[in-house]
Amino acid sequence: MAGASTSGSIGLHFDDVRIIRALQIAPRASFASMAAALGLTEGTVNRRFRRLCADGVVRVVGVVNPGALGQSRWLVRLRCRPGSVAAIAGALAKRDDVNWVAVGAAGCEVTCATQSRDQAQWEELLGRRLPRTAAVLDINAFAMLRQFIGGRGHYWAALRGVLTPEQETALGGDGPPFRESAVVADDPVHLTAEDEKILNALAADGRASLVALATAADSTPGRVSRRLGVLLQQGVIQIDVEIAPTALGYHARANLWLRVHPSQVKNVGRSLAQEPEIAFAAAISGPYNIHAVAHCQDLDELFEFTSERIGVLPGLQSMEVSPVLRHVKQAGTLLTGERLVGPGTAVGSL
């Protein structure tokens, strides 16, 4: 995988890729502990990490899972009037309850994922706001039913081997950070005002210190540490490591819409989760019962991947491969070109 570290539009040193891998394993680890595991100096890790962030290659963020709070998650496909896609995508990206936005290569389609924290917010977007937008010609919304892979699970397999098993153990690696889960929890968590402040601070910086989190929450570092541990254990928040795909040599991305025999949905979803090219996979409602996002180095690799490895999965009945022209937002992080730009204001409003 070392070759991919230098083939992207943003040149990376091999140590940069090792630091990215270390962050995937332990996103809140101190620079000192990462340096000890990687055989580098603390100053080197600190300097390289900050450069990766400044260059828009990496961002560590706290991502709230609304399913743990009892709220459903939805995928939405919009067919838009020619010339209106950029404005629609930008307006969606500006919303806190939309955490992923992509523009289709055809130039007239926007795909997004909603993470509304309450029913009223969801109804306001899908029931009123979007249908009233003249530039939107058609709306299709699909409820997520079961998530097979996502978040830090992406590139976990693709970066395997960058660090030795001993280095991963030293960082606390104990297997993939994402495990298949129901989308909506049976026993929803109820957040306190203090919890909300902690989550807001982590959304801005997933590596914020306990002192910074305590200041944001009007609390103490010890209390915040205990509460954060509970929120992580309950699945309310995940500390995600966002990566600019092109920095690792991935230039071809696509939404995959799969129609699978109902008896094989779980098996296909679990098979997709094992593929390093798959960034996200979930069972959904609607005519396609699995949605996945694939990242490949180029279109030829995308073709080989979808035809040779996805197309032969037992139970697959049909598949639509929809190339992505550009990502506007991923895991709550805005993008400018191929670089992560973090919190900011997108153009337009919706």
ZILINWO-V303839 format. One record per backbone hydrogen bond with DSSP energy under -0.5 kcal/mol. NH is the residue of the N-H (numbers start at 0). CO is the residue of the C=O. Records with the same first field share a line. If there is no record, write none. Layout:
NH = CO ; CO
This chain:
3 = 0
4 = 0 ; 1
5 = 2
7 = 246
10 = 8
11 = 4
15 = 12
16 = 12
17 = 13
18 = 14
19 = 15
20 = 16
21 = 17
22 = 18
23 = 19
24 = 20
25 = 21
28 = 25
33 = 29
34 = 30
35 = 31
36 = 32
37 = 33
38 = 34
39 = 34
44 = 40
45 = 41
46 = 42
47 = 43
48 = 44
49 = 45
50 = 46
51 = 47
52 = 48
53 = 49
54 = 50
55 = 52
56 = 51
57 = 51
58 = 241
60 = 58 ; 239
61 = 201
62 = 60 ; 237
63 = 61
64 = 235
65 = 63
67 = 64
68 = 65
69 = 66
70 = 65
73 = 113
74 = 141
75 = 111
76 = 139
77 = 75 ; 109
78 = 137
79 = 77 ; 107
80 = 134
83 = 80
87 = 83
88 = 84
89 = 85
90 = 86
91 = 87
92 = 88
93 = 89
94 = 91
97 = 94
98 = 96 ; 112
99 = 112
100 = 328
101 = 110
102 = 325
103 = 108
104 = 322
106 = 103
109 = 77
110 = 101
111 = 75
112 = 99
113 = 73
114 = 96
121 = 117
122 = 118
123 = 119
124 = 120
125 = 121
126 = 121 ; 122
127 = 122
128 = 123
129 = 124
131 = 127
132 = 129
133 = 131
135 = 132
136 = 78 ; 134
137 = 78
139 = 76
141 = 74
143 = 72
144 = 282
145 = 282
146 = 180
147 = 280
148 = 280
152 = 149
153 = 150
154 = 275
155 = 152
156 = 152
158 = 154
159 = 156
161 = 158
167 = 163
168 = 164
169 = 165
170 = 166
171 = 167 ; 168
172 = 167
173 = 174
180 = 146
182 = 144
184 = 66
187 = 185
188 = 67
190 = 188
195 = 191
196 = 192
197 = 193
198 = 194
199 = 195
200 = 196
201 = 197
202 = 198
203 = 199
204 = 200
205 = 59
207 = 204
212 = 208
213 = 209
214 = 210
215 = 211
216 = 212
217 = 213 ; 214
218 = 213
223 = 219
224 = 220
225 = 221
226 = 222
227 = 223
228 = 224
229 = 225
230 = 226
231 = 227
232 = 228
233 = 229
234 = 231
235 = 230
236 = 230
237 = 62
239 = 60 ; 237
241 = 58 ; 239
243 = 56
244 = 242
246 = 243
247 = 243 ; 244
248 = 245
249 = 244
250 = 248 ; 296
251 = 295
252 = 250
253 = 293
254 = 321
255 = 291
256 = 254 ; 319
257 = 255 ; 289
258 = 317
259 = 257
260 = 314
263 = 260
264 = 261
267 = 263
268 = 264
269 = 265
270 = 266
271 = 267
272 = 268
273 = 269 ; 270
274 = 271
275 = 273
277 = 274
278 = 276 ; 292
279 = 292
280 = 148
281 = 290
282 = 145
283 = 288
284 = 142
288 = 257 ; 286
289 = 257
290 = 281
291 = 255
292 = 279
293 = 253
294 = 276
295 = 251
301 = 297
302 = 298
303 = 299
304 = 300
305 = 301
306 = 302
307 = 303
308 = 303 ; 304
309 = 304
310 = 305
312 = 309
315 = 312
316 = 258
317 = 258
319 = 256
320 = 318
321 = 254 ; 319
322 = 320
323 = 252
324 = 102 ; 322
325 = 102
327 = 100
328 = 100
329 = 332
331 = 98
332 = 329
333 = 331 ; 341
334 = 327
335 = 338
336 = 334
337 = 335
338 = 335
339 = 55
340 = 333
341 = 333
345 = 343
